[in-house]
Amino acid sequence: MSWTWRFLGPDGGPAPNVDDGAGRADAGFPTQSDAESWLGEHWRALVEAGVDSVMLVEDGREVYGPMSLKPPD
């Protein structure tokens, strides 16, 4: 199984050319926990790169999301 994050822009479409600063933008994770831990460490860099929200995907199946990365107003 491969767990990945789908990065979404403000319009809900794919966030173009995402560089998360951690070299894992397109990489998969072996477990859901690994994917969630990684997001917890790198969400700020993703916001700075233009990501508005994320969706967790397991082998092509949407698990949850979209989940906003922006702090509440």
PDB file of N, CA, C and O in Angstrom, chain B, residues numbered from 101:
ATOM      1  N   MET B 101       0.841  -1.180   0.000  1.00  0.00           N
ATOM      2  CA  MET B 101       0.000   0.000   0.000  1.00  0.00           C
ATOM      3  C   MET B 101       0.882   1.237   0.000  1.00  0.00           C
ATOM      4  O   MET B 101       1.980   1.246   0.558  1.00  0.00           O
ATOM      5  N   SER B 102       0.372   2.278  -0.640  1.00  0.00           N
ATOM      6  CA  SER B 102       1.090   3.544  -0.683  1.00  0.00           C
ATOM      7  C   SER B 102       0.138   4.671  -0.300  1.00  0.00           C
ATOM      8  O   SER B 102      -0.943   4.816  -0.870  1.00  0.00           O
ATOM      9  N   TRP B 103       0.556   5.444   0.655  1.00  0.00           N
ATOM     10  CA  TRP B 103      -0.220   6.586   1.122  1.00  0.00           C
ATOM     11  C   TRP B 103       0.431   7.844   0.575  1.00  0.00           C
ATOM     12  O   TRP B 103       1.642   8.027   0.704  1.00  0.00           O
ATOM     13  N   THR B 104      -0.372   8.716  -0.038  1.00  0.00           N
ATOM     14  CA  THR B 104       0.149   9.959  -0.595  1.00  0.00           C
ATOM     15  C   THR B 104      -0.788  11.105  -0.251  1.00  0.00           C
ATOM     16  O   THR B 104      -1.945  10.899   0.113  1.00  0.00           O
ATOM     17  N   TRP B 105      -0.264  12.304  -0.373  1.00  0.00           N
ATOM     18  CA  TRP B 105      -1.062  13.510  -0.199  1.00  0.00           C
ATOM     19  C   TRP B 105      -1.341  14.112  -1.563  1.00  0.00           C
ATOM     20  O   TRP B 105      -0.441  14.198  -2.400  1.00  0.00           O
ATOM     21  N   ARG B 106      -2.556  14.521  -1.793  1.00  0.00           N
ATOM     22  CA  ARG B 106      -2.925  15.289  -2.976  1.00  0.00           C
ATOM     23  C   ARG B 106      -3.001  16.746  -2.517  1.00  0.00           C
ATOM     24  O   ARG B 106      -3.746  17.077  -1.595  1.00  0.00           O
ATOM     25  N   PHE B 107      -2.226  17.603  -3.166  1.00  0.00           N
ATOM     26  CA  PHE B 107      -2.141  19.007  -2.784  1.00  0.00           C
ATOM     27  C   PHE B 107      -3.082  19.835  -3.646  1.00  0.00           C
ATOM     28  O   PHE B 107      -3.031  19.766  -4.874  1.00  0.00           O
ATOM     29  N   LEU B 108      -3.942  20.618  -3.003  1.00  0.00           N
ATOM     30  CA  LEU B 108      -4.966  21.391  -3.694  1.00  0.00           C
ATOM     31  C   LEU B 108      -4.747  22.883  -3.513  1.00  0.00           C
ATOM     32  O   LEU B 108      -4.329  23.336  -2.448  1.00  0.00           O
ATOM     33  N   GLY B 109      -5.036  23.646  -4.567  1.00  0.00           N
ATOM     34  CA  GLY B 109      -4.941  25.094  -4.521  1.00  0.00           C
ATOM     35  C   GLY B 109      -6.239  25.697  -4.006  1.00  0.00           C
ATOM     36  O   GLY B 109      -7.175  24.971  -3.672  1.00  0.00           O
ATOM     37  N   PRO B 110      -6.296  27.031  -3.941  1.00  0.00           N
ATOM     38  CA  PRO B 110      -7.491  27.712  -3.426  1.00  0.00           C
ATOM     39  C   PRO B 110      -8.764  27.402  -4.203  1.00  0.00           C
ATOM     40  O   PRO B 110      -9.859  27.478  -3.645  1.00  0.00           O
ATOM     41  N   ASP B 111      -8.637  27.054  -5.486  1.00  0.00           N
ATOM     42  CA  ASP B 111      -9.811  26.760  -6.302  1.00  0.00           C
ATOM     43  C   ASP B 111     -10.258  25.303  -6.179  1.00  0.00           C
ATOM     44  O   ASP B 111     -11.239  24.902  -6.805  1.00  0.00           O
ATOM     45  N   GLY B 112      -9.540  24.501  -5.370  1.00  0.00           N
ATOM     46  CA  GLY B 112      -9.870  23.097  -5.188  1.00  0.00           C
ATOM     47  C   GLY B 112      -9.220  22.178  -6.204  1.00  0.00           C
ATOM     48  O   GLY B 112      -9.301  20.955  -6.089  1.00  0.00           O
ATOM     49  N   GLY B 113      -8.570  22.774  -7.206  1.00  0.00           N
ATOM     50  CA  GLY B 113      -7.846  21.981  -8.195  1.00  0.00           C
ATOM     51  C   GLY B 113      -6.438  21.684  -7.707  1.00  0.00           C
ATOM     52  O   GLY B 113      -6.032  22.157  -6.646  1.00  0.00           O
ATOM     53  N   PRO B 114      -5.700  20.908  -8.472  1.00  0.00           N
ATOM     54  CA  PRO B 114      -4.329  20.576  -8.068  1.00  0.00           C
ATOM     55  C   PRO B 114      -3.473  21.828  -7.898  1.00  0.00           C
ATOM     56  O   PRO B 114      -3.531  22.746  -8.716  1.00  0.00           O
ATOM     57  N   ALA B 115      -2.686  21.854  -6.837  1.00  0.00           N
ATOM     58  CA  ALA B 115      -1.748  22.958  -6.622  1.00  0.00           C
ATOM     59  C   ALA B 115      -0.556  22.710  -7.552  1.00  0.00           C
ATOM     60  O   ALA B 115       0.111  21.682  -7.439  1.00  0.00           O
ATOM     61  N   PRO B 116      -0.287  23.636  -8.460  1.00  0.00           N
ATOM     62  CA  PRO B 116       0.780  23.407  -9.442  1.00  0.00           C
ATOM     63  C   PRO B 116       2.174  23.562  -8.840  1.00  0.00           C
ATOM     64  O   PRO B 116       2.406  24.399  -7.967  1.00  0.00           O
ATOM     65  N   ASN B 117       3.091  22.736  -9.330  1.00  0.00           N
ATOM     66  CA  ASN B 117       4.522  22.885  -9.018  1.00  0.00           C
ATOM     67  C   ASN B 117       4.819  23.017  -7.536  1.00  0.00           C
ATOM     68  O   ASN B 117       5.525  23.937  -7.122  1.00  0.00           O
ATOM     69  N   VAL B 118       4.293  22.117  -6.744  1.00  0.00           N
ATOM     70  CA  VAL B 118       4.503  22.174  -5.298  1.00  0.00           C
ATOM     71  C   VAL B 118       5.903  21.700  -4.953  1.00  0.00           C
ATOM     72  O   VAL B 118       6.308  20.592  -5.306  1.00  0.00           O
ATOM     73  N   ASP B 119       6.637  22.562  -4.252  1.00  0.00           N
ATOM     74  CA  ASP B 119       7.914  22.175  -3.666  1.00  0.00           C
ATOM     75  C   ASP B 119       7.743  22.345  -2.174  1.00  0.00           C
ATOM     76  O   ASP B 119       7.723  23.467  -1.669  1.00  0.00           O
ATOM     77  N   ASP B 120       7.620  21.236  -1.465  1.00  0.00           N
ATOM     78  CA  ASP B 120       7.344  21.296  -0.025  1.00  0.00           C
ATOM     79  C   ASP B 120       8.580  21.576   0.804  1.00  0.00           C
ATOM     80  O   ASP B 120       8.487  21.696   2.025  1.00  0.00           O
ATOM     81  N   GLY B 121       9.737  21.682   0.167  1.00  0.00           N
ATOM     82  CA  GLY B 121      10.973  21.944   0.892  1.00  0.00           C
ATOM     83  C   GLY B 121      11.515  20.727   1.606  1.00  0.00           C
ATOM     84  O   GLY B 121      12.530  20.822   2.296  1.00  0.00           O
ATOM     85  N   ALA B 122      10.867  19.589   1.460  1.00  0.00           N
ATOM     86  CA  ALA B 122      11.312  18.384   2.160  1.00  0.00           C
ATOM     87  C   ALA B 122      11.560  17.227   1.200  1.00  0.00           C
ATOM     88  O   ALA B 122      11.890  16.125   1.637  1.00  0.00           O
ATOM     89  N   GLY B 123      11.407  17.462  -0.098  1.00  0.00           N
ATOM     90  CA  GLY B 123      11.685  16.435  -1.078  1.00  0.00           C
ATOM     91  C   GLY B 123      10.707  15.279  -1.102  1.00  0.00           C
ATOM     92  O   GLY B 123      11.046  14.210  -1.610  1.00  0.00           O
ATOM     93  N   ARG B 124       9.504  15.455  -0.572  1.00  0.00           N
ATOM     94  CA  ARG B 124       8.536  14.351  -0.512  1.00  0.00           C
ATOM     95  C   ARG B 124       7.224  14.695  -1.208  1.00  0.00           C
ATOM     96  O   ARG B 124       6.239  13.978  -1.029  1.00  0.00           O
ATOM     97  N   ALA B 125       7.178  15.746  -1.980  1.00  0.00           N
ATOM     98  CA  ALA B 125       5.900  16.184  -2.555  1.00  0.00           C
ATOM     99  C   ALA B 125       5.191  15.073  -3.319  1.00  0.00           C
ATOM    100  O   ALA B 125       3.969  14.957  -3.228  1.00  0.00           O
ATOM    101  N   ASP B 126       5.920  14.256  -4.065  1.00  0.00           N
ATOM    102  CA  ASP B 126       5.293  13.207  -4.860  1.00  0.00           C
ATOM    103  C   ASP B 126       5.570  11.810  -4.314  1.00  0.00           C
ATOM    104  O   ASP B 126       5.164  10.818  -4.920  1.00  0.00           O
ATOM    105  N   ALA B 127       6.248  11.722  -3.187  1.00  0.00           N
ATOM    106  CA  ALA B 127       6.636  10.426  -2.643  1.00  0.00           C
ATOM    107  C   ALA B 127       5.477   9.791  -1.881  1.00  0.00           C
ATOM    108  O   ALA B 127       4.609  10.488  -1.355  1.00  0.00           O
ATOM    109  N   GLY B 128       5.475   8.483  -1.829  1.00  0.00           N
ATOM    110  CA  GLY B 128       4.482   7.765  -1.052  1.00  0.00           C
ATOM    111  C   GLY B 128       5.034   7.419   0.315  1.00  0.00           C
ATOM    112  O   GLY B 128       6.244   7.463   0.539  1.00  0.00           O
ATOM    113  N   PHE B 129       4.143   7.077   1.223  1.00  0.00           N
ATOM    114  CA  PHE B 129       4.506   6.700   2.577  1.00  0.00           C
ATOM    115  C   PHE B 129       4.002   5.286   2.827  1.00  0.00           C
ATOM    116  O   PHE B 129       2.963   4.905   2.289  1.00  0.00           O
ATOM    117  N   PRO B 130       4.711   4.501   3.631  1.00  0.00           N
ATOM    118  CA  PRO B 130       4.297   3.116   3.854  1.00  0.00           C
ATOM    119  C   PRO B 130       3.044   2.963   4.721  1.00  0.00           C
ATOM    120  O   PRO B 130       2.334   1.962   4.620  1.00  0.00           O
ATOM    121  N   THR B 131       2.775   3.958   5.573  1.00  0.00           N
ATOM    122  CA  THR B 131       1.606   3.870   6.457  1.00  0.00           C
ATOM    123  C   THR B 131       0.887   5.212   6.525  1.00  0.00           C
ATOM    124  O   THR B 131       1.459   6.254   6.206  1.00  0.00           O
ATOM    125  N   GLN B 132      -0.365   5.172   6.943  1.00  0.00           N
ATOM    126  CA  GLN B 132      -1.130   6.399   7.145  1.00  0.00           C
ATOM    127  C   GLN B 132      -0.465   7.256   8.211  1.00  0.00           C
ATOM    128  O   GLN B 132      -0.384   8.476   8.070  1.00  0.00           O
ATOM    129  N   SER B 133       0.002   6.631   9.256  1.00  0.00           N
ATOM    130  CA  SER B 133       0.662   7.359  10.340  1.00  0.00           C
ATOM    131  C   SER B 133       1.895   8.107   9.846  1.00  0.00           C
ATOM    132  O   SER B 133       2.120   9.252  10.238  1.00  0.00           O
ATOM    133  N   ASP B 134       2.700   7.472   8.986  1.00  0.00           N
ATOM    134  CA  ASP B 134       3.877   8.139   8.431  1.00  0.00           C
ATOM    135  C   ASP B 134       3.473   9.357   7.604  1.00  0.00           C
ATOM    136  O   ASP B 134       4.094  10.416   7.700  1.00  0.00           O
ATOM    137  N   ALA B 135       2.432   9.200   6.793  1.00  0.00           N
ATOM    138  CA  ALA B 135       1.960  10.313   5.969  1.00  0.00           C
ATOM    139  C   ALA B 135       1.463  11.466   6.843  1.00  0.00           C
ATOM    140  O   ALA B 135       1.779  12.626   6.578  1.00  0.00           O
ATOM    141  N   GLU B 136       0.699  11.156   7.868  1.00  0.00           N
ATOM    142  CA  GLU B 136       0.157  12.192   8.745  1.00  0.00           C
ATOM    143  C   GLU B 136       1.249  12.869   9.558  1.00  0.00           C
ATOM    144  O   GLU B 136       1.197  14.079   9.776  1.00  0.00           O
ATOM    145  N   SER B 137       2.232  12.106  10.007  1.00  0.00           N
ATOM    146  CA  SER B 137       3.355  12.700  10.749  1.00  0.00           C
ATOM    147  C   SER B 137       4.134  13.667   9.866  1.00  0.00           C
ATOM    148  O   SER B 137       4.510  14.760  10.289  1.00  0.00           O
ATOM    149  N   TRP B 138       4.367  13.231   8.617  1.00  0.00           N
ATOM    150  CA  TRP B 138       5.093  14.088   7.680  1.00  0.00           C
ATOM    151  C   TRP B 138       4.335  15.392   7.461  1.00  0.00           C
ATOM    152  O   TRP B 138       4.936  16.466   7.471  1.00  0.00           O
ATOM    153  N   LEU B 139       3.018  15.309   7.264  1.00  0.00           N
ATOM    154  CA  LEU B 139       2.220  16.517   7.042  1.00  0.00           C
ATOM    155  C   LEU B 139       2.300  17.436   8.257  1.00  0.00           C
ATOM    156  O   LEU B 139       2.397  18.654   8.108  1.00  0.00           O
ATOM    157  N   GLY B 140       2.260  16.864   9.453  1.00  0.00           N
ATOM    158  CA  GLY B 140       2.355  17.670  10.669  1.00  0.00           C
ATOM    159  C   GLY B 140       3.659  18.449  10.762  1.00  0.00           C
ATOM    160  O   GLY B 140       3.704  19.524  11.360  1.00  0.00           O
ATOM    161  N   GLU B 141       4.704  17.915  10.178  1.00  0.00           N
ATOM    162  CA  GLU B 141       6.005  18.583  10.201  1.00  0.00           C
ATOM    163  C   GLU B 141       6.184  19.589   9.072  1.00  0.00           C
ATOM    164  O   GLU B 141       6.994  20.507   9.196  1.00  0.00           O
ATOM    165  N   HIS B 142       5.444  19.439   7.969  1.00  0.00           N
ATOM    166  CA  HIS B 142       5.733  20.225   6.766  1.00  0.00           C
ATOM    167  C   HIS B 142       4.576  21.064   6.252  1.00  0.00           C
ATOM    168  O   HIS B 142       4.688  21.647   5.173  1.00  0.00           O
ATOM    169  N   TRP B 143       3.473  21.150   6.977  1.00  0.00           N
ATOM    170  CA  TRP B 143       2.313  21.871   6.464  1.00  0.00           C
ATOM    171  C   TRP B 143       2.594  23.342   6.222  1.00  0.00           C
ATOM    172  O   TRP B 143       2.049  23.922   5.284  1.00  0.00           O
ATOM    173  N   ARG B 144       3.433  23.960   7.046  1.00  0.00           N
ATOM    174  CA  ARG B 144       3.728  25.391   6.856  1.00  0.00           C
ATOM    175  C   ARG B 144       4.429  25.646   5.529  1.00  0.00           C
ATOM    176  O   ARG B 144       4.108  26.605   4.827  1.00  0.00           O
ATOM    177  N   ALA B 145       5.389  24.784   5.182  1.00  0.00           N
ATOM    178  CA  ALA B 145       6.091  24.924   3.902  1.00  0.00           C
ATOM    179  C   ALA B 145       5.117  24.730   2.742  1.00  0.00           C
ATOM    180  O   ALA B 145       5.239  25.392   1.712  1.00  0.00           O
ATOM    181  N   LEU B 146       4.164  23.834   2.904  1.00  0.00           N
ATOM    182  CA  LEU B 146       3.170  23.620   1.855  1.00  0.00           C
ATOM    183  C   LEU B 146       2.302  24.856   1.667  1.00  0.00           C
ATOM    184  O   LEU B 146       2.024  25.248   0.533  1.00  0.00           O
ATOM    185  N   VAL B 147       1.872  25.472   2.757  1.00  0.00           N
ATOM    186  CA  VAL B 147       1.075  26.705   2.669  1.00  0.00           C
ATOM    187  C   VAL B 147       1.887  27.784   1.947  1.00  0.00           C
ATOM    188  O   VAL B 147       1.361  28.478   1.078  1.00  0.00           O
ATOM    189  N   GLU B 148       3.150  27.923   2.302  1.00  0.00           N
ATOM    190  CA  GLU B 148       4.004  28.915   1.647  1.00  0.00           C
ATOM    191  C   GLU B 148       4.184  28.617   0.162  1.00  0.00           C
ATOM    192  O   GLU B 148       4.398  29.532  -0.633  1.00  0.00           O
ATOM    193  N   ALA B 149       4.099  27.342  -0.216  1.00  0.00           N
ATOM    194  CA  ALA B 149       4.239  26.942  -1.616  1.00  0.00           C
ATOM    195  C   ALA B 149       2.929  27.089  -2.397  1.00  0.00           C
ATOM    196  O   ALA B 149       2.891  26.814  -3.596  1.00  0.00           O
ATOM    197  N   GLY B 150       1.855  27.523  -1.723  1.00  0.00           N
ATOM    198  CA  GLY B 150       0.591  27.755  -2.404  1.00  0.00           C
ATOM    199  C   GLY B 150      -0.455  26.677  -2.224  1.00  0.00           C
ATOM    200  O   GLY B 150      -1.489  26.705  -2.893  1.00  0.00           O
ATOM    201  N   VAL B 151      -0.210  25.719  -1.329  1.00  0.00           N
ATOM    202  CA  VAL B 151      -1.196  24.665  -1.077  1.00  0.00           C
ATOM    203  C   VAL B 151      -2.237  25.193  -0.094  1.00  0.00           C
ATOM    204  O   VAL B 151      -1.894  25.714   0.968  1.00  0.00           O
ATOM    205  N   ASP B 152      -3.497  25.054  -0.453  1.00  0.00           N
ATOM    206  CA  ASP B 152      -4.591  25.524   0.385  1.00  0.00           C
ATOM    207  C   ASP B 152      -5.158  24.394   1.249  1.00  0.00           C
ATOM    208  O   ASP B 152      -5.526  24.600   2.405  1.00  0.00           O
ATOM    209  N   SER B 153      -5.220  23.196   0.658  1.00  0.00           N
ATOM    210  CA  SER B 153      -5.756  22.047   1.383  1.00  0.00           C
ATOM    211  C   SER B 153      -5.119  20.775   0.832  1.00  0.00           C
ATOM    212  O   SER B 153      -4.467  20.782  -0.211  1.00  0.00           O
ATOM    213  N   VAL B 154      -5.331  19.680   1.568  1.00  0.00           N
ATOM    214  CA  VAL B 154      -4.755  18.395   1.164  1.00  0.00           C
ATOM    215  C   VAL B 154      -5.820  17.311   1.253  1.00  0.00           C
ATOM    216  O   VAL B 154      -6.818  17.439   1.962  1.00  0.00           O
ATOM    217  N   MET B 155      -5.569  16.244   0.510  1.00  0.00           N
ATOM    218  CA  MET B 155      -6.422  15.073   0.559  1.00  0.00           C
ATOM    219  C   MET B 155      -5.513  13.859   0.717  1.00  0.00           C
ATOM    220  O   MET B 155      -4.536  13.722  -0.020  1.00  0.00           O
ATOM    221  N   LEU B 156      -5.818  12.986   1.657  1.00  0.00           N
ATOM    222  CA  LEU B 156      -5.042  11.771   1.852  1.00  0.00           C
ATOM    223  C   LEU B 156      -5.585  10.682   0.930  1.00  0.00           C
ATOM    224  O   LEU B 156      -6.791  10.445   0.864  1.00  0.00           O
ATOM    225  N   VAL B 157      -4.660  10.020   0.216  1.00  0.00           N
ATOM    226  CA  VAL B 157      -5.027   9.010  -0.777  1.00  0.00           C
ATOM    227  C   VAL B 157      -4.250   7.729  -0.487  1.00  0.00           C
ATOM    228  O   VAL B 157      -3.042   7.765  -0.252  1.00  0.00           O
ATOM    229  N   GLU B 158      -4.947   6.608  -0.506  1.00  0.00           N
ATOM    230  CA  GLU B 158      -4.303   5.297  -0.351  1.00  0.00           C
ATOM    231  C   GLU B 158      -4.516   4.511  -1.639  1.00  0.00           C
ATOM    232  O   GLU B 158      -5.643   4.151  -1.979  1.00  0.00           O
ATOM    233  N   ASP B 159      -3.435   4.252  -2.342  1.00  0.00           N
ATOM    234  CA  ASP B 159      -3.505   3.489  -3.590  1.00  0.00           C
ATOM    235  C   ASP B 159      -4.612   3.984  -4.521  1.00  0.00           C
ATOM    236  O   ASP B 159      -5.348   3.183  -5.098  1.00  0.00           O
ATOM    237  N   GLY B 160      -4.728   5.303  -4.663  1.00  0.00           N
ATOM    238  CA  GLY B 160      -5.713   5.885  -5.564  1.00  0.00           C
ATOM    239  C   GLY B 160      -7.080   6.113  -4.964  1.00  0.00           C
ATOM    240  O   GLY B 160      -7.927   6.738  -5.603  1.00  0.00           O
ATOM    241  N   ARG B 161      -7.329   5.627  -3.752  1.00  0.00           N
ATOM    242  CA  ARG B 161      -8.632   5.791  -3.078  1.00  0.00           C
ATOM    243  C   ARG B 161      -8.558   6.972  -2.126  1.00  0.00           C
ATOM    244  O   ARG B 161      -7.677   7.024  -1.267  1.00  0.00           O
ATOM    245  N   GLU B 162      -9.470   7.915  -2.270  1.00  0.00           N
ATOM    246  CA  GLU B 162      -9.510   9.076  -1.380  1.00  0.00           C
ATOM    247  C   GLU B 162      -9.951   8.628   0.008  1.00  0.00           C
ATOM    248  O   GLU B 162     -11.043   8.084   0.170  1.00  0.00           O
ATOM    249  N   VAL B 163      -9.100   8.858   1.013  1.00  0.00           N
ATOM    250  CA  VAL B 163      -9.381   8.430   2.381  1.00  0.00           C
ATOM    251  C   VAL B 163     -10.086   9.535   3.149  1.00  0.00           C
ATOM    252  O   VAL B 163     -11.119   9.293   3.774  1.00  0.00           O
ATOM    253  N   TYR B 164      -9.542  10.743   3.110  1.00  0.00           N
ATOM    254  CA  TYR B 164     -10.227  11.895   3.678  1.00  0.00           C
ATOM    255  C   TYR B 164      -9.701  13.177   3.074  1.00  0.00           C
ATOM    256  O   TYR B 164      -8.632  13.220   2.465  1.00  0.00           O
ATOM    257  N   GLY B 165     -10.487  14.219   3.265  1.00  0.00           N
ATOM    258  CA  GLY B 165     -10.157  15.529   2.732  1.00  0.00           C
ATOM    259  C   GLY B 165     -11.233  15.968   1.762  1.00  0.00           C
ATOM    260  O   GLY B 165     -12.171  15.218   1.491  1.00  0.00           O
ATOM    261  N   PRO B 166     -11.110  17.155   1.246  1.00  0.00           N
ATOM    262  CA  PRO B 166      -9.984  18.038   1.495  1.00  0.00           C
ATOM    263  C   PRO B 166      -9.980  18.596   2.919  1.00  0.00           C
ATOM    264  O   PRO B 166     -11.022  18.859   3.521  1.00  0.00           O
ATOM    265  N   MET B 167      -8.773  18.761   3.420  1.00  0.00           N
ATOM    266  CA  MET B 167      -8.547  19.302   4.754  1.00  0.00           C
ATOM    267  C   MET B 167      -7.719  20.579   4.595  1.00  0.00           C
ATOM    268  O   MET B 167      -6.620  20.555   4.041  1.00  0.00           O
ATOM    269  N   SER B 168      -8.254  21.675   5.082  1.00  0.00           N
ATOM    270  CA  SER B 168      -7.576  22.964   4.958  1.00  0.00           C
ATOM    271  C   SER B 168      -6.281  22.983   5.764  1.00  0.00           C
ATOM    272  O   SER B 168      -6.205  22.422   6.858  1.00  0.00           O
ATOM    273  N   LEU B 169      -5.270  23.633   5.207  1.00  0.00           N
ATOM    274  CA  LEU B 169      -4.021  23.837   5.935  1.00  0.00           C
ATOM    275  C   LEU B 169      -3.933  25.231   6.538  1.00  0.00           C
ATOM    276  O   LEU B 169      -2.998  25.534   7.278  1.00  0.00           O
ATOM    277  N   LYS B 170      -4.893  26.068   6.226  1.00  0.00           N
ATOM    278  CA  LYS B 170      -4.876  27.450   6.713  1.00  0.00           C
ATOM    279  C   LYS B 170      -5.415  27.510   8.137  1.00  0.00           C
ATOM    280  O   LYS B 170      -6.402  26.848   8.458  1.00  0.00           O
ATOM    281  N   PRO B 171      -4.774  28.295   8.983  1.00  0.00           N
ATOM    282  CA  PRO B 171      -5.301  28.461  10.349  1.00  0.00           C
ATOM    283  C   PRO B 171      -6.683  29.129  10.311  1.00  0.00           C
ATOM    284  O   PRO B 171      -6.960  29.921   9.410  1.00  0.00           O
ATOM    285  N   PRO B 172      -7.540  28.819  11.272  1.00  0.00           N
ATOM    286  CA  PRO B 172      -8.865  29.446  11.295  1.00  0.00           C
ATOM    287  C   PRO B 172      -8.750  30.947  11.511  1.00  0.00           C
ATOM    288  O   PRO B 172      -7.823  31.434  12.159  1.00  0.00           O
ATOM    289  N   ASP B 173      -9.716  31.667  10.951  1.00  0.00           N
ATOM    290  CA  ASP B 173      -9.719  33.137  11.118  1.00  0.00           C
ATOM    291  C   ASP B 173     -10.118  33.538  12.502  1.00  0.00           C
ATOM    292  O   ASP B 173     -10.171  34.729  12.808  1.00  0.00           O
TER     293      ASP B 173
END
